[in-house]
Amino acid sequence: METAGGELKNRLAVPGLAGAAGACIVASLFPAAPDTILKLSALALLLAAAVAAWRGPQGSDAPLEAVLEAEARQRAIIDGAGEAILVIDERATILTFNRAAERMFGYGAEEMIGTSLERLMTEGGRRAHAAYLAANGVTAMVEAARLRSVHKGVRKRGDVFPFELTMTEWQDGGRRLFTGVMRDVTDHERNADALRESEARFVGLFENSAHPLFIFALSGGGEFVLETMNEAAERFAGLSRYAAGGRTPEALAGADARELKRALLECLSTAVAVRGAIRFAGENDPAALPLTFTPMRSASGEIRAVLATGDVTAVA
């Protein structure tokens, strides 16, 4: 019976009763707010730390029924976690594969337990992993994995997806084991790509516009400064964006600084478009430029910048 219990413990690599309450609490948070890798680390640490308490003193003579009951409880905790969890040994062989991991990768636990972690990697990742593991060992591999915030995985159906990973090393009866907690960040990466594309389009439109464009932003002291302007604005105002960047309305507009500040503050406070005419103090000594001041909202909905669009056709 001791042999059966020992084999069961070595095969399962799951947390013990001492950590069950804490692990269950953390796991229950994930479906509601799976926001940060910090939470993943907390769960991984609970999984690792609880094993020692579950194993008990060496040579303990716990009945097989009690061991099986403990195993069932622990598996329920692992399988109920909102994040994908797996445990590997020093050869990167998978020992535990929870239900969230099944949903993430499309494989059943019975397909994955006893196979290599490489099965979940891209083709390039498999080659790099095998070479790195052979040359440096599993500890170095885990440390290298920690240096990257996002990894690439392959589902059973063949599609590649990004996921965040945190790894924790622990000991089980002299064996070195590693718990990995993973979170699919496909939507996050897709949104980030869309944002980058949107920003790139904005930059293209901004730079290629025939109208002078100025962006003013609030500084840390609560005062508006010029953040940037396009080439058309440089030509009209006779100012270099690199030299003028960070300048206050007084430094940009001289006698018209008060009108510029009024328009910027009104646009900021009312959150609607405001009109004004500004003569910039550049080398060209230009005429007053009619400007339309438009509030610019951040991703959080705050207005801390204003786009000023000039109408050169109205300049005599």
Summary of the structure (lengths in Angstrom):
residues: 316
radius of gyration: 29.9
end to end distance: 98.6
largest distance: 98.6
contacts: 943
relative contact order: 0.09
helix: 50%
strand: 23%
